[in-house]
Amino acid sequence: MDASTPLVKNVLLLDGEGKRVAVKYFSDDWPSLSAKLAFEKSIFTKTHRTSARSEAEIGLFDGYIVIYKFISDLHFYVTGGEDENELILATVLQGFFDAVALLLRNNVEKKNILENLDLVLLCLDEIVDGGIILETDANVIASRVAMRGANDDVPLSEQTISQALATAKEHFARSLLK
């Protein structure tokens, strides 16, 4: 991978007790489930008493940069290598946090997250793929996850590839039904 491409090691969403709610690993740095759980427990233990409620906090834990933010009974984390840009990782965290808040209509709590886990996992997929950051704009992420805008009358030249494919698929399906 190009040295200038920022990479995300993992994105974690833990509850108020440090248990998994939604996690996604993009690195082989933690080869087993037990290693992943130990990392999550370690990070939670080191951060859960901090006041990362209004703004994201940055820490260096076990050789990784960890950006974290808490709301209600949830703890959001984004991890990168120690040589990654903290601002880029913080932007990923904020995009994830804001997209989830938009999709859940600012009702971000564990119960609501679990009821809409599919949307949260789709958010993760829209933000990072294989550790490579795809999108950080919460409005774009939320609209893609909610599938809004895919069928709007946007000129083909201004559509993303996925929007263009969705539009083409819809037109093809309509032509088959006629």
KEDRENZA-281161 format. One record per residue: residue number from 1; residue in one letter; x, y, z of N, C-alpha, C in turn. Coordinates in Angstrom, 1 decimal, padded with zeros to 4 digits, always signed. Layout:
% residues N
+-----+---+--------+--------+--------+--------+--------+--------+--------+--------+--------+
:   k : r :    n.u :    n.v :    n.w :   ca.u :   ca.v :   ca.w :    c.u :    c.v :    c.w :
+-----+---+--------+--------+--------+--------+--------+--------+--------+--------+--------+
: NUM : A :      X :      Y :      Z :      X :      Y :      Z :      X :      Y :      Z :
...
+-----+---+--------+--------+--------+--------+--------+--------+--------+--------+--------+
END
This chain:
% residues 178
+-----+---+--------+--------+--------+--------+--------+--------+--------+--------+--------+
:   k : r :    n.u :    n.v :    n.w :   ca.u :   ca.v :   ca.w :    c.u :    c.v :    c.w :
+-----+---+--------+--------+--------+--------+--------+--------+--------+--------+--------+
:   1 : M : +000.8 : -001.2 : +000.0 : +000.0 : +000.0 : +000.0 : +000.9 : +001.2 : +000.0 :
:   2 : D : +000.4 : +002.3 : -000.7 : +001.1 : +003.5 : -000.7 : +001.3 : +004.1 : +000.7 :
:   3 : A : +002.5 : +004.6 : +001.0 : +002.8 : +005.1 : +002.4 : +001.9 : +006.3 : +002.7 :
:   4 : S : +001.4 : +007.0 : +001.7 : +000.7 : +008.2 : +002.0 : -000.8 : +007.9 : +002.2 :
:   5 : T : -001.3 : +006.7 : +001.9 : -002.7 : +006.3 : +002.1 : -002.9 : +006.0 : +003.6 :
:   6 : P : -003.7 : +006.8 : +004.2 : -004.0 : +006.5 : +005.6 : -004.9 : +005.2 : +005.8 :
:   7 : L : -004.5 : +004.4 : +006.7 : -005.2 : +003.1 : +007.0 : -005.8 : +003.1 : +008.3 :
:   8 : V : -007.0 : +002.5 : +008.4 : -007.7 : +002.3 : +009.7 : -007.4 : +000.8 : +010.1 :
:   9 : K : -007.0 : +000.6 : +011.3 : -006.8 : -000.8 : +011.8 : -008.2 : -001.4 : +012.2 :
:  10 : N : -009.0 : -000.6 : +012.9 : -010.3 : -001.1 : +013.3 : -011.2 : +000.0 : +013.7 :
:  11 : V : -012.5 : -000.3 : +013.7 : -013.5 : +000.6 : +014.2 : -014.3 : -000.2 : +015.2 :
:  12 : L : -014.4 : +000.3 : +016.4 : -015.1 : -000.4 : +017.5 : -016.2 : +000.4 : +018.1 :
:  13 : L : -017.3 : -000.2 : +018.4 : -018.4 : +000.4 : +019.1 : -018.7 : -000.6 : +020.2 :
:  14 : L : -018.4 : -000.1 : +021.4 : -018.6 : -000.9 : +022.7 : -019.6 : -000.3 : +023.5 :
:  15 : D : -020.3 : -001.1 : +024.4 : -021.3 : -000.5 : +025.3 : -020.6 : +000.0 : +026.6 :
:  16 : G : -021.4 : +000.4 : +027.5 : -020.8 : +001.0 : +028.7 : -020.1 : +000.1 : +029.6 :
:  17 : E : -020.1 : -001.2 : +029.3 : -019.4 : -002.2 : +030.1 : -018.2 : -002.7 : +029.3 :
:  18 : G : -018.0 : -002.2 : +028.2 : -016.8 : -002.7 : +027.3 : -017.1 : -003.9 : +026.5 :
:  19 : K : -018.4 : -004.2 : +026.4 : -018.8 : -005.4 : +025.5 : -019.0 : -004.9 : +024.1 :
:  20 : R : -018.8 : -005.8 : +023.2 : -019.0 : -005.5 : +021.7 : -020.4 : -005.2 : +021.4 :
:  21 : V : -020.6 : -004.1 : +020.6 : -021.9 : -003.8 : +020.0 : -021.7 : -004.0 : +018.5 :
:  22 : A : -020.7 : -003.3 : +017.9 : -020.4 : -003.5 : +016.5 : -018.9 : -003.2 : +016.3 :
:  23 : V : -018.2 : -004.2 : +015.8 : -016.8 : -004.0 : +015.6 : -016.4 : -004.5 : +014.2 :
:  24 : K : -015.4 : -003.9 : +013.6 : -014.9 : -004.3 : +012.3 : -013.3 : -004.1 : +012.4 :
:  25 : Y : -012.6 : -005.2 : +012.1 : -011.2 : -005.1 : +012.0 : -010.7 : -005.2 : +010.6 :
:  26 : F : -009.7 : -004.4 : +010.2 : -009.2 : -004.3 : +008.9 : -007.7 : -004.7 : +008.8 :
:  27 : S : -007.2 : -005.3 : +009.9 : -005.8 : -005.6 : +010.0 : -005.6 : -007.0 : +010.7 :
:  28 : D : -004.5 : -007.6 : +010.4 : -004.2 : -008.9 : +011.0 : -003.3 : -008.7 : +012.2 :
:  29 : D : -003.3 : -007.5 : +012.8 : -002.5 : -007.3 : +014.0 : -003.1 : -008.0 : +015.2 :
:  30 : W : -004.3 : -008.4 : +015.1 : -005.0 : -009.2 : +016.1 : -005.5 : -010.5 : +015.5 :
:  31 : P : -004.7 : -011.5 : +015.5 : -005.0 : -012.7 : +014.7 : -006.1 : -013.6 : +015.2 :
:  32 : S : -006.4 : -013.5 : +016.4 : -007.5 : -014.4 : +017.0 : -008.6 : -013.6 : +017.6 :
:  33 : L : -009.7 : -014.2 : +017.9 : -010.8 : -013.6 : +018.6 : -010.4 : -013.1 : +020.0 :
:  34 : S : -009.6 : -014.0 : +020.6 : -009.2 : -013.7 : +022.0 : -008.2 : -012.5 : +022.0 :
:  35 : A : -007.4 : -012.3 : +021.0 : -006.5 : -011.1 : +020.9 : -007.4 : -009.9 : +020.7 :
:  36 : K : -008.4 : -010.0 : +019.8 : -009.3 : -008.8 : +019.6 : -010.0 : -008.5 : +020.9 :
:  37 : L : -010.6 : -009.4 : +021.6 : -011.3 : -009.1 : +022.8 : -010.4 : -008.5 : +023.8 :
:  38 : A : -009.1 : -009.0 : +023.9 : -008.2 : -008.5 : +024.9 : -007.9 : -007.0 : +024.6 :
:  39 : F : -007.7 : -006.7 : +023.3 : -007.4 : -005.4 : +022.8 : -008.6 : -004.5 : +023.2 :
:  40 : E : -009.8 : -004.9 : +022.9 : -011.0 : -004.1 : +023.2 : -011.1 : -003.9 : +024.7 :
:  41 : K : -010.9 : -004.9 : +025.5 : -011.0 : -004.7 : +027.0 : -009.9 : -003.8 : +027.5 :
:  42 : S : -008.7 : -003.9 : +026.9 : -007.6 : -003.0 : +027.3 : -007.9 : -001.5 : +027.0 :
:  43 : I : -008.4 : -001.3 : +025.8 : -008.7 : +000.1 : +025.4 : -009.9 : +000.6 : +026.3 :
:  44 : F : -010.9 : -000.2 : +026.5 : -012.0 : +000.3 : +027.3 : -011.6 : +000.6 : +028.7 :
:  45 : T : -010.8 : -000.3 : +029.3 : -010.3 : -000.1 : +030.6 : -009.5 : +001.2 : +030.8 :
:  46 : K : -008.7 : +001.5 : +029.8 : -007.9 : +002.7 : +029.8 : -008.6 : +004.0 : +029.5 :
:  47 : T : -009.8 : +003.9 : +028.8 : -010.5 : +005.1 : +028.4 : -011.8 : +005.4 : +029.1 :
:  48 : H : -012.4 : +004.4 : +029.7 : -013.8 : +004.6 : +030.1 : -014.0 : +005.7 : +031.1 :
:  49 : R : -013.0 : +006.1 : +031.8 : -013.2 : +007.1 : +032.9 : -012.8 : +008.5 : +032.4 :
:  50 : T : -012.5 : +008.6 : +031.1 : -012.2 : +010.0 : +030.5 : -013.5 : +010.7 : +030.2 :
:  51 : S : -013.3 : +011.9 : +029.9 : -014.5 : +012.8 : +029.5 : -014.6 : +013.1 : +028.0 :
:  52 : A : -014.6 : +012.0 : +027.2 : -014.7 : +012.2 : +025.8 : -016.1 : +012.3 : +025.3 :
:  53 : R : -016.9 : +013.1 : +025.9 : -018.3 : +013.2 : +025.6 : -018.6 : +014.3 : +024.6 :
:  54 : S : -018.0 : +015.4 : +024.7 : -018.3 : +016.5 : +023.8 : -017.4 : +016.5 : +022.5 :
:  55 : E : -016.1 : +016.1 : +022.7 : -015.2 : +016.1 : +021.6 : -014.4 : +014.8 : +021.7 :
:  56 : A : -013.9 : +014.4 : +020.6 : -013.1 : +013.1 : +020.5 : -011.7 : +013.4 : +021.2 :
:  57 : E : -011.3 : +012.3 : +021.9 : -010.0 : +012.3 : +022.5 : -009.0 : +011.4 : +021.7 :
:  58 : I : -007.8 : +011.7 : +021.9 : -006.7 : +010.9 : +021.2 : -005.8 : +010.3 : +022.2 :
:  59 : G : -005.5 : +009.0 : +022.0 : -004.5 : +008.4 : +022.9 : -003.6 : +007.4 : +022.1 :
:  60 : L : -002.5 : +007.1 : +022.7 : -001.6 : +006.1 : +022.1 : -001.6 : +004.9 : +023.1 :
:  61 : F : -002.1 : +003.8 : +022.6 : -002.3 : +002.6 : +023.4 : -001.6 : +001.4 : +022.7 :
:  62 : D : -000.7 : +000.7 : +023.3 : -000.1 : -000.5 : +022.8 : +000.5 : -000.3 : +021.4 :
:  63 : G : +001.0 : +000.9 : +021.1 : +001.6 : +001.2 : +019.8 : +000.6 : +001.6 : +018.7 :
:  64 : Y : -000.7 : +001.9 : +019.1 : -001.7 : +002.3 : +018.2 : -002.3 : +003.6 : +018.6 :
:  65 : I : -002.6 : +004.5 : +017.6 : -003.3 : +005.7 : +017.9 : -004.8 : +005.3 : +017.9 :
:  66 : V : -005.4 : +005.7 : +019.0 : -006.8 : +005.4 : +019.2 : -007.6 : +006.8 : +019.4 :
:  67 : I : -008.6 : +007.0 : +018.6 : -009.4 : +008.2 : +018.7 : -010.7 : +007.6 : +019.3 :
:  68 : Y : -011.3 : +008.3 : +020.3 : -012.5 : +007.8 : +020.9 : -013.4 : +008.9 : +021.3 :
:  69 : K : -014.7 : +008.5 : +021.4 : -015.8 : +009.5 : +021.8 : -016.9 : +008.7 : +022.4 :
:  70 : F : -017.5 : +009.2 : +023.4 : -018.6 : +008.5 : +024.1 : -019.9 : +009.3 : +023.9 :
:  71 : I : -021.0 : +008.6 : +023.9 : -022.3 : +009.2 : +024.0 : -023.2 : +008.2 : +024.7 :
:  72 : S : -024.0 : +008.7 : +025.6 : -024.9 : +007.8 : +026.4 : -024.1 : +006.6 : +026.9 :
:  73 : D : -024.6 : +005.4 : +026.6 : -023.9 : +004.2 : +027.0 : -023.1 : +003.5 : +026.0 :
:  74 : L : -022.6 : +004.3 : +025.0 : -021.8 : +003.8 : +023.9 : -020.4 : +004.5 : +023.8 :
:  75 : H : -019.4 : +003.7 : +023.4 : -018.1 : +004.1 : +023.3 : -017.6 : +003.8 : +021.8 :
:  76 : F : -017.3 : +004.9 : +021.1 : -016.9 : +004.8 : +019.7 : -015.4 : +004.9 : +019.6 :
:  77 : Y : -014.7 : +004.0 : +018.9 : -013.3 : +004.0 : +018.8 : -012.9 : +003.8 : +017.3 :
:  78 : V : -011.8 : +004.5 : +016.9 : -011.1 : +004.3 : +015.6 : -009.7 : +004.1 : +015.9 :
:  79 : T : -009.0 : +003.1 : +015.4 : -007.6 : +002.8 : +015.7 : -006.8 : +002.8 : +014.4 :
:  80 : G : -005.7 : +003.4 : +014.5 : -004.7 : +003.4 : +013.4 : -003.3 : +003.1 : +013.9 :
:  81 : G : -002.4 : +002.9 : +013.0 : -001.0 : +002.7 : +013.3 : -000.4 : +004.0 : +014.0 :
:  82 : E : +000.7 : +003.8 : +014.7 : +001.2 : +005.0 : +015.4 : +001.8 : +006.0 : +014.5 :
:  83 : D : +001.9 : +005.8 : +013.2 : +002.4 : +006.8 : +012.3 : +001.3 : +007.4 : +011.4 :
:  84 : E : +000.0 : +007.1 : +011.8 : -001.1 : +007.6 : +011.0 : -001.4 : +009.0 : +011.5 :
:  85 : N : -002.1 : +009.8 : +010.7 : -002.5 : +011.1 : +011.0 : -003.7 : +011.1 : +011.9 :
:  86 : E : -003.6 : +011.7 : +013.1 : -004.7 : +011.7 : +014.0 : -005.9 : +012.4 : +013.6 :
:  87 : L : -005.7 : +013.5 : +012.8 : -006.8 : +014.3 : +012.3 : -007.7 : +013.5 : +011.3 :
:  88 : I : -007.0 : +012.7 : +010.5 : -007.8 : +011.9 : +009.5 : -008.6 : +010.8 : +010.3 :
:  89 : L : -007.9 : +010.2 : +011.3 : -008.6 : +009.2 : +012.1 : -009.8 : +009.8 : +012.8 :
:  90 : A : -009.6 : +011.0 : +013.3 : -010.7 : +011.7 : +014.0 : -011.8 : +012.1 : +013.1 :
:  91 : T : -011.5 : +012.4 : +011.8 : -012.5 : +012.6 : +010.8 : -013.3 : +011.4 : +010.6 :
:  92 : V : -012.7 : +010.2 : +010.5 : -013.4 : +008.9 : +010.3 : -014.3 : +008.7 : +011.5 :
:  93 : L : -013.8 : +008.9 : +012.7 : -014.7 : +008.7 : +013.9 : -015.9 : +009.6 : +013.9 :
:  94 : Q : -015.6 : +010.9 : +013.6 : -016.7 : +011.9 : +013.6 : -017.7 : +011.5 : +012.5 :
:  95 : G : -017.3 : +011.1 : +011.3 : -018.2 : +010.7 : +010.2 : -019.1 : +009.5 : +010.6 :
:  96 : F : -018.4 : +008.5 : +011.3 : -019.2 : +007.4 : +011.7 : -020.2 : +007.8 : +012.8 :
:  97 : F : -019.7 : +008.5 : +013.8 : -020.6 : +009.0 : +014.9 : -021.8 : +009.8 : +014.3 :
:  98 : D : -021.5 : +010.8 : +013.5 : -022.6 : +011.6 : +012.9 : -023.5 : +010.9 : +012.0 :
:  99 : A : -023.0 : +009.9 : +011.2 : -023.9 : +009.2 : +010.3 : -024.8 : +008.3 : +011.1 :
: 100 : V : -024.3 : +007.7 : +012.2 : -025.2 : +006.9 : +013.1 : -026.2 : +007.8 : +013.7 :
: 101 : A : -025.8 : +008.9 : +014.2 : -026.8 : +009.9 : +014.8 : -027.9 : +010.3 : +013.8 :
: 102 : L : -027.5 : +010.6 : +012.6 : -028.5 : +010.9 : +011.5 : -029.4 : +009.8 : +011.3 :
: 103 : L : -028.9 : +008.6 : +011.1 : -029.8 : +007.4 : +010.8 : -030.7 : +007.1 : +011.9 :
: 104 : L : -030.3 : +007.3 : +013.2 : -031.1 : +007.0 : +014.3 : -031.8 : +008.2 : +014.9 :
: 105 : R : -031.8 : +009.3 : +014.1 : -032.5 : +010.5 : +014.5 : -032.0 : +011.0 : +015.9 :
: 106 : N : -030.7 : +011.0 : +016.1 : -030.1 : +011.5 : +017.3 : -030.5 : +010.7 : +018.6 :
: 107 : N : -031.1 : +009.5 : +018.4 : -031.4 : +008.6 : +019.5 : -030.3 : +007.5 : +019.6 :
: 108 : V : -029.1 : +007.9 : +019.9 : -027.9 : +007.0 : +019.9 : -027.8 : +006.4 : +021.3 :
: 109 : E : -028.3 : +005.3 : +021.4 : -028.1 : +004.5 : +022.7 : -028.1 : +003.0 : +022.3 :
: 110 : K : -027.6 : +002.2 : +023.2 : -027.3 : +000.8 : +022.9 : -028.6 : +000.1 : +022.4 :
: 111 : K : -029.7 : +000.3 : +023.0 : -030.9 : -000.4 : +022.6 : -031.3 : -000.1 : +021.2 :
: 112 : N : -031.2 : +001.2 : +020.8 : -031.6 : +001.6 : +019.5 : -030.5 : +001.2 : +018.5 :
: 113 : I : -029.3 : +001.1 : +018.9 : -028.2 : +000.6 : +018.0 : -028.4 : -000.8 : +017.7 :
: 114 : L : -028.7 : -001.6 : +018.7 : -029.0 : -003.1 : +018.5 : -030.2 : -003.3 : +017.6 :
: 115 : E : -031.2 : -002.5 : +017.7 : -032.4 : -002.7 : +016.9 : -032.1 : -002.3 : +015.4 :
: 116 : N : -031.1 : -001.4 : +015.2 : -030.8 : -001.0 : +013.9 : -029.3 : -001.4 : +013.5 :
: 117 : L : -028.9 : -002.5 : +014.0 : -027.5 : -002.9 : +013.8 : -027.1 : -003.0 : +012.3 :
: 118 : D : -028.1 : -003.4 : +011.5 : -027.8 : -003.5 : +010.1 : -027.4 : -002.1 : +009.5 :
: 119 : L : -028.0 : -001.0 : +009.9 : -027.7 : +000.3 : +009.5 : -026.3 : +000.7 : +010.0 :
: 120 : V : -026.0 : +000.3 : +011.2 : -024.6 : +000.7 : +011.8 : -023.5 : -000.1 : +011.0 :
: 121 : L : -023.8 : -001.3 : +010.7 : -022.7 : -002.1 : +010.0 : -022.6 : -001.6 : +008.6 :
: 122 : L : -023.7 : -001.2 : +008.0 : -023.6 : -000.6 : +006.6 : -022.8 : +000.7 : +006.6 :
: 123 : C : -023.0 : +001.5 : +007.7 : -022.2 : +002.7 : +007.9 : -020.7 : +002.4 : +007.9 :
: 124 : L : -020.4 : +001.4 : +008.6 : -019.0 : +001.0 : +008.7 : -018.5 : +000.6 : +007.3 :
: 125 : D : -019.3 : -000.1 : +006.5 : -018.9 : -000.6 : +005.2 : -018.8 : +000.6 : +004.2 :
: 126 : E : -019.6 : +001.7 : +004.4 : -019.5 : +002.8 : +003.6 : -018.3 : +003.7 : +003.9 :
: 127 : I : -017.8 : +003.6 : +005.2 : -016.7 : +004.5 : +005.6 : -015.4 : +003.9 : +005.3 :
: 128 : V : -015.2 : +002.7 : +005.6 : -013.9 : +002.0 : +005.5 : -014.0 : +000.7 : +004.8 :
: 129 : D : -013.2 : +000.4 : +003.8 : -013.2 : -000.9 : +003.2 : -011.7 : -001.4 : +003.2 :
: 130 : G : -011.5 : -002.5 : +003.8 : -010.2 : -003.1 : +003.9 : -009.1 : -002.2 : +004.5 :
: 131 : G : -009.6 : -001.3 : +005.4 : -008.7 : -000.3 : +006.0 : -008.5 : +001.0 : +005.3 :
: 132 : I : -009.0 : +001.0 : +004.1 : -008.9 : +002.3 : +003.3 : -010.2 : +003.1 : +003.5 :
: 133 : I : -009.9 : +004.4 : +003.8 : -011.0 : +005.3 : +004.0 : -011.7 : +005.7 : +002.7 :
: 134 : L : -013.0 : +005.4 : +002.7 : -013.8 : +005.7 : +001.5 : -014.5 : +007.0 : +001.6 :
: 135 : E : -015.1 : +007.3 : +002.7 : -016.0 : +008.4 : +002.9 : -016.0 : +008.9 : +004.3 :
: 136 : T : -016.1 : +010.2 : +004.6 : -016.2 : +010.7 : +006.0 : -017.3 : +011.6 : +006.2 :
: 137 : D : -018.0 : +012.0 : +005.1 : -019.1 : +013.0 : +005.2 : -020.3 : +012.2 : +005.7 :
: 138 : A : -020.8 : +012.6 : +006.9 : -021.9 : +011.9 : +007.5 : -023.2 : +011.9 : +006.7 :
: 139 : N : -023.5 : +013.0 : +006.0 : -024.7 : +013.1 : +005.2 : -024.6 : +012.1 : +004.0 :
: 140 : V : -023.5 : +012.0 : +003.4 : -023.3 : +011.1 : +002.3 : -023.4 : +009.7 : +002.7 :
: 141 : I : -022.8 : +009.4 : +003.9 : -022.8 : +008.0 : +004.4 : -024.3 : +007.6 : +004.7 :
: 142 : A : -024.9 : +008.5 : +005.5 : -026.3 : +008.2 : +005.9 : -027.2 : +008.1 : +004.7 :
: 143 : S : -027.1 : +008.9 : +003.7 : -027.9 : +008.8 : +002.5 : -027.7 : +007.5 : +001.7 :
: 144 : R : -026.4 : +007.1 : +001.7 : -026.1 : +005.8 : +001.0 : -026.7 : +004.6 : +001.8 :
: 145 : V : -026.6 : +004.7 : +003.1 : -027.1 : +003.6 : +003.9 : -028.6 : +003.5 : +003.8 :
: 146 : A : -029.2 : +004.7 : +003.8 : -030.7 : +004.8 : +003.8 : -031.2 : +004.6 : +002.3 :
: 147 : M : -030.3 : +004.5 : +001.4 : -030.6 : +004.3 : -000.1 : -031.4 : +005.5 : -000.6 :
: 148 : R : -031.2 : +006.7 : +000.0 : -031.8 : +007.9 : -000.5 : -030.9 : +008.4 : -001.6 :
: 149 : G : -031.5 : +009.0 : -002.6 : -030.7 : +009.6 : -003.7 : -030.3 : +008.7 : -004.8 :
: 150 : A : -030.5 : +007.4 : -004.6 : -030.1 : +006.5 : -005.7 : -031.0 : +006.5 : -006.9 :
: 151 : N : -032.2 : +006.9 : -006.7 : -033.2 : +006.9 : -007.8 : -033.7 : +008.3 : -008.1 :
: 152 : D : -033.1 : +009.3 : -007.5 : -033.5 : +010.7 : -007.7 : -033.1 : +011.0 : -009.2 :
: 153 : D : -033.7 : +012.1 : -009.7 : -033.4 : +012.5 : -011.0 : -032.2 : +013.4 : -011.1 :
: 154 : V : -031.1 : +012.8 : -010.8 : -029.8 : +013.4 : -010.8 : -029.2 : +013.1 : -012.2 :
: 155 : P : -028.6 : +014.1 : -012.9 : -028.0 : +013.8 : -014.2 : -026.9 : +012.7 : -014.0 :
: 156 : L : -026.9 : +011.9 : -015.0 : -025.9 : +010.7 : -015.0 : -024.5 : +011.2 : -014.7 :
: 157 : S : -024.1 : +012.3 : -015.3 : -022.8 : +012.8 : -015.1 : -022.4 : +013.2 : -013.6 :
: 158 : E : -023.5 : +013.5 : -012.8 : -023.3 : +013.9 : -011.4 : -023.5 : +012.7 : -010.5 :
: 159 : Q : -023.8 : +011.5 : -011.0 : -024.1 : +010.4 : -010.1 : -022.8 : +009.6 : -009.8 :
: 160 : T : -022.8 : +009.0 : -008.6 : -021.7 : +008.1 : -008.3 : -021.9 : +006.8 : -009.1 :
: 161 : I : -020.9 : +006.0 : -009.1 : -021.0 : +004.7 : -009.8 : -022.1 : +003.9 : -009.3 :
: 162 : S : -022.2 : +003.8 : -007.9 : -023.3 : +003.0 : -007.4 : -024.6 : +003.6 : -007.7 :
: 163 : Q : -024.8 : +004.9 : -007.7 : -026.0 : +005.5 : -008.0 : -026.4 : +005.2 : -009.5 :
: 164 : A : -025.4 : +005.3 : -010.4 : -025.6 : +005.1 : -011.8 : -026.0 : +003.6 : -012.0 :
: 165 : L : -025.3 : +002.7 : -011.3 : -025.7 : +001.3 : -011.5 : -027.1 : +001.0 : -011.0 :
: 166 : A : -027.5 : +001.6 : -009.8 : -028.8 : +001.5 : -009.3 : -029.9 : +002.0 : -010.3 :
: 167 : T : -029.6 : +003.2 : -010.8 : -030.5 : +003.8 : -011.8 : -030.6 : +002.9 : -013.0 :
: 168 : A : -029.5 : +002.4 : -013.5 : -029.5 : +001.5 : -014.7 : -030.3 : +000.2 : -014.4 :
: 169 : K : -030.1 : -000.3 : -013.2 : -030.8 : -001.6 : -012.8 : -032.3 : -001.3 : -012.8 :
: 170 : E : -032.7 : -000.2 : -012.2 : -034.1 : +000.1 : -012.1 : -034.7 : +000.3 : -013.5 :
: 171 : H : -034.0 : +001.0 : -014.4 : -034.5 : +001.2 : -015.8 : -034.6 : -000.2 : -016.5 :
: 172 : F : -033.6 : -001.0 : -016.3 : -033.6 : -002.3 : -016.9 : -034.8 : -003.2 : -016.4 :
: 173 : A : -035.0 : -003.1 : -015.1 : -036.2 : -003.9 : -014.5 : -037.5 : -003.4 : -015.0 :
: 174 : R : -037.6 : -002.1 : -015.2 : -038.9 : -001.5 : -015.7 : -039.1 : -001.9 : -017.2 :
: 175 : S : -038.0 : -002.0 : -018.0 : -038.1 : -002.4 : -019.3 : -038.5 : -003.9 : -019.5 :
: 176 : L : -038.1 : -004.7 : -018.5 : -038.5 : -006.1 : -018.6 : -040.0 : -006.3 : -018.2 :
: 177 : L : -040.5 : -005.4 : -017.3 : -041.8 : -005.5 : -016.8 : -042.8 : -005.0 : -017.9 :
: 178 : K : -042.4 : -004.2 : -018.9 : -043.3 : -003.7 : -019.8 : -043.7 : -004.7 : -020.9 :
+-----+---+--------+--------+--------+--------+--------+--------+--------+--------+--------+
END
